[in-house]
Amino acid sequence: MSGKQFFAPVRPVKMELVLMYPCPHCGREVPLLASSEPGMARCDSCRREFAITPVDKSTLDYMRLILDNGRAAVDPDFV
């Protein structure tokens, strides 16, 4: 026996939304977690910073609620 322990697949317990922001310097679409606060982001390609607009907090809350924080997104045929 190899001694490896196998675990059953785990289900999500929390959900975050990833949005794509185009870098104004090089055009690369940068994946960032949705934030309800204005801020700065750094492109992972050209390494330059740019300002991002915030996402509506009620929209984020709605998506988390409607998908039960990600639990409702689990494939029912898999479980």
Secondary structure, 3 states (H helix, E strand, C coil): CCCCCCCCCCCCCCCCCEEEEECCCCCCEEEEECCCCCEEEECCCCCCEEEECCCCHHHHHHHHHHCHHHHHHCCCCCC
